[in-house]
């Protein structure tokens, strides 16, 4: 992702890393200038300790619904 100039900051985690809410910043690789920013949600399906499916959504609510999760499934730091 570094080659694409993308940096992701994790904001929230749901149900043992099944959905991760992130803030993405895209920068020009040559100048470092910000090209864009967005809040994203990454959804992972893990089987036998391996990621077998990955999707990224522009909307956290959609990612949670697709994973069968709700806001109540957020994992707080230290849990």
C-alpha positions in Angstrom: 0.0 0.0 0.0 3.0 2.3 0.5 3.6 2.3 -3.3 0.0 3.5 -3.7 0.7 6.3 -1.2 -2.1 4.9 1.1 -1.8 5.1 4.9 -4.6 3.5 7.1 -5.3 4.3 10.7 -7.5 1.9 12.6 -10.3 3.6 14.4 -12.5 0.7 15.6 -12.4 -3.1 15.6 -15.5 -5.4 15.6 -15.8 -9.0 16.6 -12.2 -10.2 16.8 -10.9 -8.2 13.8 -13.7 -9.4 11.5 -14.5 -5.7 10.6 -12.0 -2.9 11.0 -13.1 0.8 10.7 -10.2 2.9 9.3 -9.3 6.3 8.1 -7.3 6.4 4.9 -5.0 9.1 3.5 -3.7 8.9 0.0 -0.5 10.9 -0.7 1.4 11.5 -3.9 4.4 9.2 -3.7 6.8 11.7 -5.2 5.8 14.8 -3.2 3.9 13.5 -0.2 1.0 15.9 -1.0 -2.4 14.6 0.2 -4.5 13.5 -2.7 -7.5 12.4 -0.8 -8.9 11.1 2.6 -11.8 8.8 3.4 -13.3 6.7 6.2 -13.3 3.0 5.2 -14.3 -0.3 6.6 -12.4 -3.5 5.9 -14.0 -6.8 6.3 -12.1 -10.0 6.8 -13.3 -13.6 6.8 -10.8 -16.0 8.5 -10.9 -19.8 8.2 -8.3 -22.0 9.9 -6.2 -19.0 10.8 -6.1 -17.7 7.2 -7.8 -14.7 5.5 -10.0 -16.3 2.8 -12.0 -13.2 1.9 -11.3 -9.5 2.1 -13.6 -6.6 1.1 -13.5 -2.9 1.6 -16.5 -0.7 2.0 -17.0 3.1 2.0 -19.6 2.7 4.7 -19.1 1.0 8.1 -22.8 0.3 8.5 -22.8 -1.7 5.3 -19.6 -3.7 6.3 -21.1 -4.5 9.6 -24.4 -5.6 8.1 -22.7 -7.8 5.5 -20.7 -9.4 8.3 -23.8 -9.9 10.4 -22.5 -7.5 13.1 -23.8 -4.4 14.9 -22.2 -1.6 16.8 -22.6 -3.8 19.9 -19.9 -6.1 18.5 -17.2 -3.4 18.8 -14.1 -4.7 20.7 -12.8 -2.0 23.0 -9.1 -1.6 23.8 -8.1 -4.0 26.5 -11.0 -6.5 26.0 
